[in-house]
Amino acid sequence: MNVPLLDLKQQHASLRDEVRAAIERVFDSQQFILGEDVRLLETELARYAHTKYAVGCASGSDAILLALMALDIGDGDEVVTTPFTFFATASAIARVGARPRFVDIEPRTYNIAPEQIESAINERTRALLPVHLYGQCAEMDEILSAAERHHLAVVEDAAQAVGAEDRGRRAGSLGRVGCFSFYPTKNLGAAGEAGMLTTDDERLAERLRRLRVHGGATEYHHDEIGLNSRLDTLQAAVLRVKLPRLDAWSDARRARADNYTRLIVDAGLAEVVTPPFIREDSRHIFHQYVIRVSPPAHRDALIKHLRQSGVGTKVYYPVPLHLQPCFAYLGYREGDFPRAERAARETLALPMFPELNDEQQAYVVETLRRFFA
């Protein structure tokens, strides 16, 4: 049996007619950039995220970059974030001229460890940038408290967490600004690159709208230097077809995650395979179902075994950001963030998508059992 890490074809098959109609509507309008579907998606996504405003942009990476630009973060500033995340989180900080200041992760959720943030804050710190990794929100109460004490902005990297909740509050609504990615593999995926920013701050939303069109409030009149980061109307139209189904898909992912965990425990694998930890006060949307393998020496051999058996798998992320060559100038060394480094050695993702079925999951766990037998 072959079980892919992600299967987008099944989802598309159920939406094909609606997606085609949405695309034809955009072609008939010939409004391909910031058209009516972009405006409508912004309204609908703001409502979904429980914020007053949403601003579409070209990608999740640009969303973080635009957020930092709108907050006037630049040369000489520092932004506290996690080393265990996708590259764009820290690269956006560097691209505005600021310095990523890493702190280690909480070992169960893999999110930034709130209790370590305070020690990383200094007179140059301008913002905190937590990441809601794998679909589960970071512990935001402590993060928000630290930000309030030190008068810092909080930028949420919610690229993997659209619809996730922390104590009943939606990802993207807790900080000054939230950043989303609609890359095709995300829970809410476009047919290409697309991103969104959310905020309750009207002036910040207005500035984000300027910055995404080269910093101009009107065409050919530029108040500042911005980016060319506009959300395509075609992508917005596709996302509007998918958004009403997002909660059902997230619930299906949660059910699949519960089934994985039950199968792993029933197979007697809990001592060698640690299922994801789910906070009681969170809504985990399982962008990924990530297990930890013990001892870590087994991880790479297990990856090979899974692939040879037809099971899709991937490591998110094999090299923490503080050990990436491009960030060598920051002066970090191996051993500085042992929890993140350990997670990079021990974790791997199992297949996860809403249409995953019981037979496929049973095969995945049986494949795990055969490896450890």
N, C-alpha and C positions, 0 to 999 in steps of 0.2 A: 504493500500500500504506500502511496505517496501522500504526505500531508504537508502542504506548503506553509511557510511561516505566515503568509497572508494571501488571501484569495479575494481579489477585487472583482473578478469576473461575475461571481454569483450575485454580488450586490448590484452590479450594473445591469444584469439581466432583468432584475425586478423593476428597474427604473428606466429602462431603455426608451420607452415611448415618451415618458415625461421629460427626460433629458433632451431628447431630440426636439420636442416641441419648444422647450425653453431656448435651445440654441437657434432654432429657426426664427423665434420671436426676436432674438437679438440681431440676426442677419437681416430680417425685414426692417428693423429700425435703423440699421447701419450706425448705431451708437456703440462703438466697441470699447471706448475708454470712459470710465466714470459715468456710465449710462444709468437709466432708471433702475435697473436691477441692482446696481451698486447701492444706490440710495435706499432701496427697499431692504436689501440685505443688512445694511448698517442699522436700520431701524429694528429689524427682526433679531439681529444678533445682540444688540444692546438690551432688548427686552429679555432675551434668553439668558444673558450674562448678569442680569439684574443691575445694569448700569444705565446712566442717562444718555450716554453717547457712545458711538462706535465709529471708527474711521478705518476704511479699507485701505490696504496697501499691497505691494507686489509680492511680499513673502513674509514668513515669520521672522526671518533674519532681519529684514528691513524694519519690521515692527519694533524690535528691540533697539535698533539703531535710531529710528525716529523718536522713540520715547526718550532716549538719552539726550538727543539733540534738543528736543522740546523742553527738557529740564535744564538746559544750558550746562550740561556736564562736559568738561573738556580738559585741556592741558592742565596738568598738576593735580587733578582730582583723582580720587580713588572710589571704587565701587566694590562693595563686599559681595561675593558670590561663592558658588560651589565649584570645586574642580571636577566633579563627577556629573557631567552633562554634555550635551552636544556642543560642538565648537562655537556655534554662533553666539552663545550666551556671552562668552568672554571676548570673542573677536569684535563684537559691537562696542564693548567698552574700550578696547584698544583703538578701534577705528576713529573714535571721537577724541583720541589723544589722552584718555584717562588710563588709569592703571587698575587691572583686576587685582583685588585683594581676596585671596582664597581662604576659606575655612573648611574644616573637615565635615563629613556627613554623619547623619544619624544612621547607625548600622542596620536597622531593621527596615526603614522606609527608603533609604538611600538619598533622602533629601538633606538639605543643609541642616547642620546641627544648631538649633537656635541658641543653646547655651554657650557656644563658642563665638558668636557674632560680636558680643560686647568687647572682647579682647582685641578684635581686629579693627575696631573703630578708632580713628585718630582725627587730628585737626584737618586732614585733607579729605576725609570721607564725605561724599555727597549723597550716596544712595545705597540701598540694600537691594540686591537682585536675587531673590529666591527663585528656584525652579521647582515646579510641581511635576516631579519625575514619574514617568511610567503611567500617569493618570491619577496620582494621589497627591493632594495638596500638602505642601510643607506646613509645619506647625506655625500658623500665622499669628496667633495671639502674642507669643513671645517676640516674634520678629517685628510686629507692629509696635509693641511696647518699646523695644529698643530704638526703633526709628523715631518715635515720639519723644523719647528722652533726649535724643541727640539732634532733633530737628532735621531728620533725613527723609528723603523721598523713598518710597518703596515701589519698585518696578517688578511686576510679576511676569516671569517667563512661564506662561500657561500654554505653550505650544503643544504639549502632550495632554492637556487637561481640560478641554472644552466640555463643560457640564459637570466637572468634578466639584466637590463641595468640602469646605472646612467648617464644621459646626453650623451647617445650614447655609453658609455663605458661598456663593458661586466663585469659582476661580475667575480671576480677572476683575473682580469687584472689590477686592480687599485693599489693594494698594492705591497709589496715586494713578497708576496706569497699568493695564494688563496687555499682554502681547500674545497673539495667537498665530499659529501656523495652520494652513489648510493644504499642506503638501498632500499628494494623493494617498499616502499611506496612513495619514492621521484618521482618527475616529470620524471626523467630518472632513472629508478630502475633496479637493477640487480636481479638475482635469488638467492640472498643471500647477504652477506656483501661485500662491495667494496668501494673504495675511490680513490681520485686523488688530486694531488697538481699541481698548475700552477704557472709559474714564467717566467720572461724575463731574469733572471740572470743565465747564463750558469754554473758558479761555484756552485751556490746554487743548481741547478738541479742535478749536478754531486754528490754533497754531499747527497742530498736526496736519490739518487739511492743507495749510499753506506749504508746510515742509515737504509734503509728498508730491507737490507740483513745482519743484525748483524754488520754493520759498516765495511764490507769488500769490498775492490775494486775487489778482486779476491777471489775465494773459499779458505777458511782456512787461509787467510791472512787479519788481521783485524787492520785497522788504529785507530779505536775507537769503543766504545760500542754502538751498535745500537739496532734495533728491528727486530723481525721476522714479517714483515708486507708487504708481497708480494701479488700482485693482481693475483688471480687465472685466468688462461687462459679461463676457462669456463665462468667466469663472464664477462671477456672482450669480448668474442665472443657474448654473449647475448646483451651486451650494444652496440656493433657495429651494431647489427640489429636495435636497437631502436633509436640510435642517429640521423639518417637522418629524423626521424619522429618527433623529439622533438619540433621543432618550430611550426609545425601544432598542436601538442597537447597543447602547451602553448597558442597558439592563441585560441584554443577551450576553454581552461580554462578561458581566458580573456572574451570571449563571454558569457560563463556561469556566470561569475561574474557580467558582465553588466546586464544580465537578472535578476539575484537575486536582484540587487540594484533597478532596475526598478519595480520589483514585490513588494518589500518592500515599496517603496515610494507610489506606486499605491494602496496598501492595507492600507495606512494611518498609517504605523507602524514606520515612521522615528523618531518620538518623543521618542519611547521606545526601538527601535533597531537601532543602529548606524552602517551602512554598512562600509566596509573598505575604508580608505582614500587612494586615488591614487595620487601620486605626478605627476604633469604635465610633468616633465622632466625625468620620469622614465619609464621603461618597467617592469611592475609588471607581474610575471608569475603565481601568485596565486597557490602556493603550498598548501596554505590553504585559505579558505574564512572565515575570522574571524569577528564576529559581537560583538558589545558591548551592554550589556543589562542594562537598567536603569529603576528603581533603582536596585542596585546590589543584594538586597534581593531576587529578582525574578530569578536570574540566575540559582541557583540549582534546583528550582522548575520547571523552563523551561526545563532544561536538562532532568528531570524525565518525563515531559510531552512529549517531543520529542521522547524519547526512547519508552515510552508506545505506542506512535502512529506509531512506526516503522521507525523513522527517526534517522539515525546515527549521533552522535555528540561527541565531545571530547573537553577538556580544554587544551590548549597549552599556558601557563603552570600554574598549580594551586598553586605552591609554588615558589616564586622567589628564586634565588640561595643564596642570602645573608641570607635567613631564613632557609636554609637547615641545619639539625643538623651537618653534616660533615664539614660545614664551620663556625661553631660557634667560632672556634679559631680566626677568622678574627675580631671578636668584633662588628659586625654589629647588629643592633636591629630593631625591627618592627618600622616603621615610618621613617627610614633612606632614603628610596627610595619610596616615596608615589605614584608616577605615576606607577611604576612597581607593587606595591602592589595592587593598584586599578585595574590595568589591570588583575591581577591574580584573582580578585574577580568578574569581570564584563564580561569577554570575553568567547566566545565559538565558535567552528568551526562548520559550516554547511557542508553537503556533497559536495564534490568537486572532480571531475575527468572529463577528456575530453568527455567521453561518456554519461555523465549526460544529460537527455533529458528535454524538456519543461514541460512535464506532471509531472515528478518527482519534478522539481523545484517548479511548481505551488502547488503541494501537500505540500512541505516543508514550503512554505510561508503561505499557508492556515492553516497549523498546528500552525505556529507562531501566526497568527491572532486569532485563536480560544483560544489560551492561554491568550491573552491580551483583549479579548472581554468582 
